């Protein structure tokens, strides 16, 4: 079933919209949630919350790439669940490690200007990622969007762990330089 057909099911409020979406994108969404939460039960709950959120937001939203839309919802819900569970402590998993790595080159102020800064930063990040060569873009996104472990990224790309870590470090250094040139650091 195509994305447009699935979106049409939601728009028409068809009862099987969620079941069809779960069949097509359940594994994808579960992988995103699990990489953040490291708990199958919590990942399942985040995925179920994703289906509910999709039901509530389509309409008025009409996503053209449903996979990306669902992935974004899943990631947001899983990160929220992670933050709620780890509010007073920092635990295992890849989330704190990946965020610490990016913390070297992305400012994190919480003053009133931060909303405007976040928009500018988001635009600069999109430009930076779009300009990366495909292999580096995939590695960067796997680490910092999907929060995949470095070992898994290296294995999937056919690189050693040390080469993967080195590539990520070089990309972060280029990102920092890019943000400095954009006047965001």
Secondary structure, DSSP 8 states (H G I E B T S, - for coil): --HHHHHHHHHTT-TTHHHHHHHHHHHHHHHHHHHHH--HHHHHHHHHHHHHHHHHHTTT---SSHHHHHHHHHHHHHHHHHHHHTSS---SSSHHHHHHHHHTTS----STTHHHHHHHHHHHHHHHHHHS-HHHHHHHHHHHTS---HHHHHHHHT--HHHHHHHHHHHHHHHHHHHHHTT--
